Amino acid sequence: MITTILWFIAGLALMIAGAELLVRGASRLATSFGISKLIVGLTVVAFGTSAPELAVSLQAGFEGKPDIMLGNIVGSNITNILLILGISAMILPLKVNPRLIRLDVPVMIGLTLLLFVFVLNGVIHFWESLVFVILLITYLVILARGSGSTVEASPARRKKKTSRPKSLFYTLIGLIMLVAGARWLVDSAVLFAEAAGVSELVIGLTVVAIGTSLPEITTSIVAAIRRERELVISSVVGSNILNILAVLGITGVILPDPIAVSDALIRFDILLLLAASFACIPIFFTGHVISRAEGALFFAYFLAYVLYLWLSSAEHLALTAYSFTMLAFVLPLTLITLATIAVRELRKRGRVWRSINKE
């Protein structure tokens, strides 16, 4: 047990150091090439922080543990939205790039809906995974075309270009450290969970999902502290997109058999992921900023979700009352609040638009 704890601590430390190198290297590369940090966050950082999910999903799939594999993917996306955006926004209100609202957030929501449709029959077939891979290629092509061209380099820019090899080295080393650290941490965390007698689905949705999301968590927190606001949101949205398209798509294409989907995952966890994804629309929409209060709301829902999973796995007597309270009071109140925020923002923009037309 002591050895497992040491591996857990070593993995966490390695991931935090890797996140610092990744954010630093990716930001400098974006500046030197004239590429927006939004695109870097949606591609380089998102791919790097999704690598642990892909590694864990492939291993779980080949070992015949679909609950861990799908729980990892769905749980990671829930963690990305509720936990990572929540903590990051509480550290520093996050600026939302309008391009995310126009393209990437709708893509994230659409893919989550498509995932829900695919799992309704209780299995994900090869052709459905192939659809995700095709959509992945299409999405990357759209990103490449929308990245824009670099401008003429100034003396300051030419000076920055000399640091590209160093920035690339930082980025690659950061990615390697993130993946290795996540692997150490997840392996040790799974041993802890198995010792507690928790189901594989709950392990996938919590321990493994949070463990493989630690690259996103540490990267986003470091980016928020370094005031790289756009990098935080773009890496989260990009990671959620890639978890479905790349992690699930590639895993499903490689595995020899269809992926079995748990009824519990269909009835609750994917529905929660859909709700969290749709909740991004009014929150991202209001002033293009995620405030500390909105971040606290996301974080509170993540804690409520983890508590529900714990009560459910333990078959606790309080589960029925807790579920009723959440469904009958908390969730409707939140939906009303989000709808009110959206309506106020639409009215505000309508007044601004009318005043511009009058002038």
Helices and strands as residue ranges (DSSP letters): H 2-33, H 37-40, I 41-45, H 46-62, H 66-78, I 79-84, H 85-91, E 94-95, H 98-99, I 100-104, H 105-119, E 123-124, H 126-146, H 155-161, H 164-195, H 200-203, I 204-208, H 209-225, H 229-242, I 243-248, H 249-254, E 259-260, H 263-264, I 265-269, H 270-285, E 289-290, H 292-313, H 319-325, I 326-330, H 331-358
